[in-house]
Amino acid sequence: DSYDSLKVVLFLIQAFDALGNAVAVLLLSGSHRMAKVERSQGSQCGCWKVEKAEHSRNQQTSHEDVNWTRKVEELSMRGMTLRSLLQFYQENLPSMPDWKYAPREHKTRDVVRRAIIPLTSREECAFSVSAFNKDGPKRAQVMVTHNWGNSFSDLLAAVLSDALQECSFSLPAELLQEDCAFLQDLLAKMGRLDETYWICAFAVNQHISICHSNPYDRDPFTNQLHPVCHCNSTNIIDSDGRSASSEINKFDDMMRLLATTGGCRQVIAVDKPLDLFRRAWCVAEIAEAKRLQMDQSLKLWSKATLQERARTLE
């Protein structure tokens, strides 16, 4: 709505004011690593034809391009239903061995390290395509932009506030803690449980990206580094952002594919301290969604939060 659009514009203007963020956005948007592209005539799957500078590399580039596009299409099909997200929150999180989830303390990064990675270590895949996702992976209807330093329960509450058509996620957050069954019943009656959301923590295969190393993610209670995974997968090192196998260098292409083949909205799940707007990757996603003319919706804890912390964005 107009209120959400106004807030997005305000944040974009302020976030892009710093040269550092502008440079980071350029790097993360993919423009530094992609060759000049043009959409193939008659294509409906988002395939791209690359102008090659060197004739001798035509065959290799074409092969890499096909693999890149295949991975982009694969990622776009890793959305999860609200039903599955609530099932993870109600059933999987509380049952993790050797770790007790604390909704008010644990961040998304903690949940990734102590729940998502361990649960999928046997299959060595993204959670959305694992056996734990009973509804199975779906084409994403909504792309969720968030930062891993945010409370995981607040991230889920922001997603739920979108389904409930609320700007603030304070009420869904309270219901998650106090009466999750009522919340699920309400969403079922509204016909919202089948809506699909793309959240990187669930959609990206952590076993080819971060699972074998952890230099800084610590449990807030023990201050101990979260344990690493001992699966047989190899974490991809992609220093130049060109790896066709990597799943963390294609968000801009995936957003473009979703936006141009059936449509996709963006939900911006803002943490209470508003740190999301200091994360260049998040700002890049917001800018890309704006460029693609995707409908954007800002989810805040409350209007008061914005008023209280507005100065932190200056």
C-alpha positions in Angstrom: 0.0 0.0 0.0 1.1 3.6 -0.1 2.4 3.6 3.5 4.7 0.6 2.7 5.8 2.2 -0.6 6.7 5.4 1.2 8.7 3.6 3.8 10.6 1.6 1.1 11.5 4.8 -0.7 12.6 6.5 2.5 14.9 3.6 3.5 16.3 3.3 0.0 17.3 6.9 -0.2 18.9 6.8 3.2 20.6 3.4 2.7 22.1 4.3 -0.6 23.5 7.7 0.6 26.8 6.1 1.8 29.3 5.4 -1.0 30.3 2.2 0.7 26.8 0.7 0.5 26.6 1.8 -3.1 29.8 -0.1 -4.0 28.6 -3.1 -2.0 25.3 -3.1 -3.8 27.1 -3.1 -7.2 29.2 -6.0 -6.1 26.3 -8.0 -4.7 23.9 -7.3 -7.5 25.9 -9.4 -9.9 26.6 -6.7 -12.5 30.4 -7.0 -11.9 30.5 -10.7 -12.7 27.9 -11.1 -15.5 28.6 -10.6 -19.1 26.3 -8.4 -21.1 23.0 -10.2 -21.6 19.9 -10.1 -23.7 16.8 -12.1 -23.3 16.4 -14.8 -25.9 13.6 -14.3 -28.3 10.5 -16.3 -27.4 11.9 -17.5 -24.1 9.5 -17.9 -21.2 11.9 -19.5 -18.8 14.3 -16.7 -18.2 17.1 -18.2 -20.3 19.8 -15.8 -21.3 22.1 -15.4 -24.4 25.5 -14.2 -23.5 27.6 -12.0 -25.8 31.0 -13.6 -25.8 34.2 -11.6 -26.0 36.4 -14.5 -27.1 35.3 -16.9 -29.8 37.6 -19.6 -28.4 35.5 -19.7 -25.2 32.1 -20.0 -26.9 31.6 -23.7 -26.1 32.7 -23.4 -22.5 30.7 -20.3 -21.8 27.6 -21.8 -23.3 28.0 -24.9 -21.1 28.4 -22.7 -18.0 25.5 -20.6 -19.0 23.2 -23.6 -19.2 24.3 -24.8 -15.7 23.9 -21.3 -14.3 20.3 -21.0 -15.7 19.4 -24.5 -14.5 20.5 -23.6 -10.9 18.6 -20.3 -11.0 15.4 -22.2 -12.1 16.0 -24.8 -9.4 16.4 -22.1 -6.7 13.1 -20.4 -7.8 11.3 -23.7 -7.0 12.4 -23.8 -3.3 9.6 -21.9 -1.7 7.9 -23.2 1.4 4.3 -23.1 2.4 3.2 -21.3 5.6 2.0 -24.7 6.8 5.6 -26.1 6.4 7.2 -23.1 8.1 4.8 -23.4 11.1 5.5 -27.2 11.3 9.2 -26.5 11.4 8.6 -24.0 14.2 6.2 -26.1 16.2 7.7 -29.6 15.7 11.3 -29.5 14.5 12.8 -26.7 16.5 11.6 -27.9 20.0 12.8 -31.4 19.4 16.4 -30.8 18.5 18.8 -32.9 20.7 21.5 -31.2 22.7 20.1 -27.8 22.1 17.1 -25.9 23.4 15.6 -23.2 21.2 14.8 -19.9 23.0 12.5 -17.7 20.9 13.4 -14.5 22.6 17.2 -15.0 22.3 18.1 -17.1 19.3 18.7 -15.5 15.9 18.2 -16.9 12.5 21.9 -17.7 12.3 21.5 -19.9 15.5 18.6 -21.8 14.0 20.5 -22.4 10.8 23.5 -23.8 12.7 21.7 -25.8 15.3 18.5 -27.0 13.5 18.5 -26.6 9.7 22.0 -27.9 9.1 21.8 -30.8 11.5 18.3 -31.9 10.2 19.5 -31.9 6.6 23.0 -33.4 7.1 22.0 -36.9 6.1 20.4 -35.8 2.9 22.9 -33.0 2.3 20.3 -30.7 0.8 18.4 -27.5 1.4 15.7 -27.9 4.0 12.9 -27.0 1.5 13.7 -30.0 -0.6 14.3 -32.4 2.4 12.0 -35.0 3.7 11.3 -32.7 6.7 9.3 -30.3 4.4 6.1 -32.4 4.1 4.5 -30.0 1.6 7.6 -30.3 -0.7 9.3 -27.4 -2.4 7.1 -24.9 -4.3 7.5 -22.1 -6.8 8.0 -19.0 -4.6 5.2 -16.5 -4.6 7.0 -14.2 -2.1 10.7 -13.4 -1.7 11.6 -12.6 1.9 14.5 -10.2 2.5 15.9 -10.5 6.0 19.2 -10.5 7.9 20.4 -13.5 9.8 21.1 -11.4 12.9 17.3 -11.0 13.3 15.4 -13.0 15.9 14.1 -16.1 14.1 10.7 -15.9 15.7 10.5 -12.3 14.5 11.4 -13.3 11.0 8.6 -15.9 11.0 6.2 -13.4 12.6 7.0 -10.9 9.8 6.1 -13.6 7.2 2.9 -14.4 9.1 2.0 -10.7 9.3 2.2 -10.6 5.5 -0.3 -13.6 5.3 -2.5 -11.8 7.8 -2.2 -8.6 5.8 -0.8 -6.7 8.8 1.9 -4.1 8.6 3.2 -4.8 12.1 4.3 -8.2 13.2 4.0 -7.6 16.9 0.7 -9.5 17.2 1.8 -12.5 15.2 5.0 -12.7 17.3 2.9 -12.8 20.5 0.6 -15.5 19.1 3.6 -17.6 18.0 4.6 -17.7 21.7 1.2 -17.9 23.4 -1.2 -19.6 21.0 0.3 -21.0 17.9 -2.6 -23.4 17.3 -5.0 -20.4 17.2 -2.7 -18.7 14.7 -2.6 -21.7 12.4 -6.4 -22.1 12.6 -6.9 -18.5 11.7 -4.5 -18.8 8.7 -6.4 -22.0 7.6 -9.7 -20.2 7.7 -8.3 -17.4 5.7 -7.0 -19.9 3.1 -3.4 -18.7 3.6 -1.5 -21.9 4.6 -0.6 -22.8 1.1 1.0 -19.5 0.3 4.7 -20.0 -0.5 7.7 -17.9 0.7 11.3 -18.0 -0.3 13.6 -17.7 2.7 17.3 -18.2 2.0 17.9 -20.1 5.3 15.6 -22.8 4.1 16.0 -22.5 0.3 19.8 -22.5 0.0 21.7 -25.8 0.5 23.9 -24.9 3.5 25.9 -28.1 2.9 27.6 -26.6 -0.2 28.0 -23.2 1.3 28.8 -22.8 5.1 28.3 -26.1 7.0 31.9 -27.1 7.4 33.2 -23.8 8.9 32.0 -21.5 11.6 34.4 -18.7 12.5 32.0 -16.5 14.5 28.4 -17.7 15.1 28.1 -18.3 18.8 25.3 -19.4 21.1 24.0 -16.4 23.0 23.8 -18.4 26.3 27.1 -20.3 26.3 29.1 -18.0 24.0 30.5 -21.1 22.4 30.9 -21.4 18.6 28.1 -23.5 17.1 29.4 -26.9 16.0 30.2 -27.5 12.3 28.7 -30.2 10.1 30.6 -33.5 9.2 28.7 -34.4 6.1 30.4 -35.5 2.9 29.5 -32.4 0.9 32.1 -29.9 -0.2 31.5 -26.2 0.6 31.9 -24.2 -2.6 34.5 -21.4 -2.5 33.3 -18.8 -5.0 35.7 -15.8 -4.7 34.8 -14.3 -8.1 31.0 -15.0 -7.9 31.1 -17.0 -11.1 30.4 -20.5 -9.9 27.5 -22.1 -11.6 27.1 -24.6 -8.7 27.0 -22.0 -6.0 23.6 -21.1 -4.6 24.4 -17.8 -3.0 25.5 -15.8 -6.1 22.2 -15.9 -8.0 19.6 -14.1 -6.0 19.3 -11.3 -8.5 18.8 -13.7 -11.4 16.3 -15.7 -9.4 14.3 -12.6 -8.5 14.3 -11.6 -12.2 13.1 -15.1 -13.2 10.3 -15.1 -10.6 9.2 -11.5 -11.5 9.0 -12.2 -15.2 7.5 -15.6 -15.1 4.3 -15.5 -13.1 5.1 -12.7 -10.7 6.5 -12.5 -7.2 6.2 -10.1 -4.3 8.9 -9.0 -1.8 8.4 -8.9 1.9 11.1 -7.0 3.8 11.3 -8.5 7.3 12.8 -5.7 9.4 14.5 -6.5 12.7 13.8 -4.3 15.7 17.2 -2.5 15.7 16.7 -1.9 11.9 20.1 -3.5 11.2 18.7 -4.9 7.9 19.3 -1.5 6.3 23.0 -1.7 7.2 23.3 -5.0 5.3 24.4 -4.2 1.8 23.1 -7.6 0.6 19.6 -6.8 1.9 19.7 -3.3 0.4 20.7 -4.8 -2.9 17.7 -7.1 -2.9 15.4 -4.2 -2.1 16.9 -2.2 -5.0 16.6 -5.1 -7.4 13.0 -5.8 -6.4 12.3 -2.1 -7.0 14.0 -2.2 -10.4 11.9 -5.3 -11.3 8.7 -3.5 -10.3 7.9 -6.2 -7.7 5.3 -5.3 -5.2 7.2 -4.6 -1.9 5.8 -4.8 1.6 7.7 -3.6 4.7 7.1 -5.5 7.9 8.1 -3.7 11.2 7.6 -4.6 14.8 5.6 -1.4 15.2 5.4 2.1 13.9 6.9 3.2 17.2 10.0 1.2 16.5 10.5 3.2 13.3 10.0 6.5 15.1 12.3 5.5 18.0 15.2 4.4 15.8 14.8 6.7 12.8 18.0 8.5 13.7 20.1 5.3 13.4 19.4 5.4 9.7 20.8 8.9 9.2 
